Amino acid sequence: MHLIERYALSTGLKIDNPSISEQFFPTSCKNYVCFHASSKDNLRDYDYWSEVKQILDPKFKDLNLKTIQIGLEKDPSLNCDIDLRGQTNMRQMSWIVKNCDLFIGVDSFPAHLAGFFNRKMVSIYSNSFAACVRPYWGDPANQKVIETERPDGEKPSFSFNENPKTVNRIKPEKIANSAFELLGIEPAKIKTLFMGLMCKQNFVEVIPSQMTSVVAENIIVRMDKSHNEEVLNNIIQRNNVEVITEKPIQESLLKSGRIKKITYRSKNLEGGFIKTIKNYGIPSLLICSDKDKLSSIRAEYFDFLIQECSEAHVVKQNKKRFKENPEQCLITSCKKIVCGDKIYNSLYEFNDKKNKDDFYIDLDWLFVYTEGDE
Amino acid sequence: MSHSKKLRVLVHSNHSRLVTGFGKNARNILLALHKDPDVEVIEAGNGVKHKINLATPWESYGTHPSDPNILEQIQGDSQKERVAQYGFYTIDEIVEKCKPDVYLGVEDIWAFPEYEKKPWWNKINKVLWTTLDSLPILDQALQMEPLCDKMLVWASFAEEEMKRLGHKNVETLHGAVDYSNFKPLENRKEIRQRFNIDDSYVIGFVFKNQLRKSVPNLLQGFKKFKEQNKNVKAKLLLHTDWSEVHSGWDIPRYIKEMNVDPNDVLSTYVCHSCDFYYVSHYQGEDKNCPKCKAEKTFKTKTSTKGIGEVELNELYNCMDVYCHPFTSGGQELPIQEAKAAGLITLVTEYSCGTDSCYNHQGGIPLEWNEYREPQTQFIKSSTCPDDIARKLKQVYEMDDVDKWDLSTKAIKHVKENFSVDVIVKKLKNILFSLKKPTKEETKQENTQPPSLEEFLDREVKDRILLVMPESAGDVFIVTSLLPSIKEAYPDKDLYFATKKEYLPILQGNEYIHKTLEYSPQMENLPLMEGRLGHKGYFEICFLPHVGTQRHLDYLHQGDADKIMFDIHSKDYNKKYAPN
């Protein structure tokens, strides 16, 4: 049952047409696509709008369609031609939606407006049945209602505490191609194969085998890949970093205050190094990579949380999650691998795609797709 | 490893890494039993979330629910939230998963509500090991005793009283104290010099800042001692959370009120960044660490951040005498720690204090007066300040031989009665001696009328209120019902209430007489429409949001339900209607 039907039944009243007195807002363009990317609760915020835009933008340019983003100031930017986040009231927003050529957005107020004004529209739904909350007015032929993927008969969460968010299961090309269909354009040939839960998080991993001029907000120095304290010392002159290491690191580097977290992974964790890390108040993740010693090491260092090394398990599990051949796929990620002055999209690429385990270990950081005819 | 040969014991207590009395006991018991070849321990840890990896040497589970549905269900219900903290909602799943031979519940007795109705209760052995601190004994303990295979209490006075009342299946088993880090130190002079207290008579008290710790009595006793012994350079060291003024004592205020020299009352500061600690008179919280220079990290201990046991032992070694006045207590671990560090302990002679305050226990009893705790009617003790002053003088004037004698007795007492080895041995005997079981919200109604009247026109009978508190989308779509309201109630004024931020959507709406800012009282229908002598404010108050924003009663797989009558007006384009 749709929300408005529930309201009608609850009050004994009949459904007519809703009303809002829209207020003019100057937009400086006649033909435009209106984007609304965010809902009040952030739960329905979709994290792959930039991927959607990458597919849409060239075609919009061909059609001379501008893009306008409406919503709150805090909404993530979609890099639209005209950015009206936080600049319109609800009635002005209504005017902008009423006059758009195409509306693309999440389950929220502007989607109801687009429906009511009978605009061509694509809207996405996740934590509830779309049938209950979709646009109620307007010609369904103008509406592409996309409900998130729910495999194996899964039902919506009806929750405001989703983690991970189910809306992120919608593939970017599904949204883009729905828009193309409404505009009478051929669909794009991109096929998303996997969207890692963390592929939108900005991170830099540095392999410290060579000097690098990297400056970034979130840096992990992979001392486990190349234990080079000279390069580490150089990097921390300019950055705060996290470190992953298999061997103790000299105290002077810990003393610098630039190392904000250490992941210490070893078969034989050295108690002295663990205590030194604690003395400097550096948060740490301690991993014992020898399963047979794990229990005794946990008892010996009971006051420290010693984790089990899970790489082999992760590889096994991720092989089940991703069944395509990584060699035939394209990869993108917000986590970049830096070595010297070269930048790679994954450790897998850094290692010339020689070790597929690298791909599976990093899978949750990757956005994997194919382009063109298969 | 054959599981079947080992006794599988599920220990359900504070998580073993929590720095609480129960947490420390759990840690000691679990570490010892983990090494025992006859026992396989599993931990159900209160105070940590279910389904997170606790990285313990043994199989372990946090007990606080992580399922959003349960969290939603308990949110706002203090009783449910309280039992959730004790694992009420997750323990069944844990028992089902780990299939223990014995359930060992180690908590306050109110942590086990209706456990006898749990599906597994009669299928396995169950032992409750609980703290009881006052007389009369709590009804819950008397009720649970016959329902478990064994009830263990932390203090002997509770065992005696329960047995007197005819409950025979009770035994005293103190909480296990790992005193390996607590001992007299040879460099105690050096440590005292570090804190500039080497020439002082230092009286110590280590405690969590709670009202049951008799801080005002101790301050009074200390003041009297100072007044009566003007030549003694006495200092009172209170190792506690001084900032905990809301649920504990506002110590600086009492020091001022009692006219005690603030320089004579010492506190311990610990850096939350580098763990450096220091003893000095109290100077407030959030200081900059003198060692690592971190800003605002130097504070007195908190429930989550204290000093390590090695450092705590140094602190005990700074003291000349340990004084623990309280209203009642389950065991009071610091008393045993102080004894193990070789200190003479002055303890209130009530409750668990009777296990620590006598000469053969290396203690000296403190006199007290009885009072009844309001509401619970429990007997509580108010320790006599005069006696505190007297006993402090007694220790001060003791010769070295007498001191040595008492100190030796104290160390021996802890070793023989509280040590991990002794307690675990007793516990193991109890667990192995058990006979295997045979098969077999009230939402407070705010009746205060809101000051609505001033916004309303005409009479009650002429008014209709439509409430839609949430969401711009819902406010917008519900405007589609307004023509129908006008048609059905042409003579009435329509008031529309929503949250302030959605009011602009309604601006200029021809069907609305006035908009109102939503208030939760509007959901109280008798208040809005009238009850008894109260005439109400509206003839009709529509609350359509109750079925969508308060409860979900419209989902039905999205569109599986049918509406068997026409709910659309003549102006609605019916070809668009989904139903």
Interface residues (C-beta under 8 A of the other chain):
Chain A: M1 H2 L3 I4 E5 R6 Y7 A8 L9 S10 T11 G12 L13 K14 I15 D16 N17 P18 S19 I20 S21 K40 N89 M90 R91 D107 S108 F109 A111 H112 L113 F116 S128 F129 A130 A131 C132 V133 R134 Y136 W137 G138 D139 P140 S157 F158 S159 N161 K278 N279 Y280 G281 S295 S296 R298 A299 F302 D303 L305 I306 Q307 E308
Chain B: S16 R17 R27 L31 H34 K35 N53 L54 A55 T56 P57 W58 P68 N69 L71 E72 C271 H272 S273 C274 D275 C292 A294 L466 S471 A472 G473 D474 F476 I477 V478 T479 S480 L481 L482 P483 S484 I485 E487 A488 Y502 P504 I505 Q507 G508 N509 E510 Y511 F542 L543 P544 V546 G547 T548 L552 D553 Y554 L555 H556 Q557 G558 D559 D561 I563 D566 I567 H568 S569 D571 Y572 N573 Y576 A577 P578 N579
